Amino acid sequence: MSDSGMVFDRTIQLMQDRLNLSSINQKVISGNLANLNTPGYSAKDPSFEEVLRESLERGRTRLSLSDTRHVDPGDTQAAMESVELVETGPVDLDTEMMKLSRNSMEYQFIVTMLNKKFAMMKHAIGEGGV
């Protein structure tokens, strides 16, 4: 376990992973919107988002390494670096704007929760021991 693992718990790591995923989603959605009027362009979506969301909601990861080319299920950073985009058909403005709005709200929510977590840690370090 790294030194930061002693200070930061699993919750903070999950929040960091979700913020990274939001960043990836933002780039994909922006690309889709930028190509709204491009003939023949097909909207793209990260293929792993639903699997990750379901896994986090269940509290366990059902993935395992069965091939040397697989990404380690515990290494979320490597998984996010090798995002596979799947084509979902023509770009629909309403759908992309809904995704953009949802992604923005989720991002703001996670940032707010992360700020509260750090405020609690600051309180515990500064005033909690008195």
Secondary structure, DSSP 4 states (H G I P E B T S, - for coil): --HHHHHS-HHHHHHHHHHHHHHHHHHHHHHHHHTTT-TT--EEEETTHHHHHHHHHHTS------STTSPPTT-HHHHHHTPPEEEEES--HHHHHHHHHHHHHHHHHHHHHHHHHHHHHHHHHHTTT-
